[in-house]
């Protein structure tokens, strides 16, 4: 759920005033901001897990996990086609169950911290009629947080993300459009394996 999305010149300075009543447009864009302007976004995420899946796919109900995140991001237009972005989420996790991995982090109360710093670059390859915007993003743990716990806020792994965003205005419906994104993410190697996953939304 997106709470704030604001486009204005010097948006990197506008973040503190979002909470002082600044009017913002509550929508996201697949394209990049115009040169010299930027987007400031604050997004809220709330995830709840009831089952643990074992290696064979079977479910093991040993407790529940609630993860809450507040994602702050800034997007700035270097040119009319090129943009850079920076994000730093704050996350809280809570595990409730009989099999904690680590104490005190899995003791049934919320534990919060900043998570992973995201640094990205995007380029508007095409703008009409279909917007195509390839991107690359580097994700770096902001510090050494606990990652082996049910309620851990992240994996504490470096990750490289690449993909493409796309959007098109619907001619038959005024002010309507559709958009989507595909991301391929490759994490740093762990115990001889390199996690790779993709997302489409």
Residue, then its C-alpha position, 0 to 999 in steps of 0.5 A: x500500500x502506497x502512502x505518499x507519492x510526490x513529484x516536485x523539483x528538489x524532491x530529495x529535500x521534500x521528504x521531511x515535509x510530507x508529514x506536514x500536509x504537502x499535497x502529493x499524487x498517490x500513483x506510481x509511474x513506469x517512466x522516469x521523472x523529468x530532468x531536475x525533478x524527483x519522486x519521494x515515496x513512502x510505502x507500507x507493507x504488512x506480511x503474515x506467514x502461518x506455515x513453514x514449507x519443508x524441502x519436500x513441500x510439506x507444511x509445518x505449522x510451528x508458529x506465525x511470523x508478522x513482518x511490517x515494513x516502511x519503505x522510503x525511496x527517492x527517485x531523481x531525474x538526471x535527464x529526461x530519460x535517465x533516473x537514479x534512485x535510493x531506498x532504505x526500508x525500516x522493518x519490524x518482525x515478530x515470531x509467535x510459536x514454540x520453536x524459536x531460531x534465535x533469542x531474544x529476537x524470536x521471543x514473541x515481541x516486535x524487533x525492528x531495524x533498518x534493512x537493506x540499502x537499494x541503489x538503482x538506475x533506470x533508462x526510458x528506452x521507449x516512451x510512446x505508445x508503450x513505455x519501456x524502462x530497463x533498470x538495474x538495482x544493487x541491494x546492500x545490507x545497511x549493517x550486520x543485522x540478525x538474519x537467522x531467525x523466524x522474525x529476521x527483517x532480511x537475509x543480509x545478502x548482497x543482491x543484483x537486480x535487473x529487469x524492465x518496467x512497462x506501461x501504456x495509456x488506455x485510449x478508450x478510458x480517459x486518464x487510465x493506464x496499465x503497467x507492470x514490471x519484471x525483475x530478475x534478482x541474483x544474490x551473493x553466494x551462500x554455502x556454495x549456492x547462489x540464490x536466483x529468483x524472478x518476480x512479475x507484477 
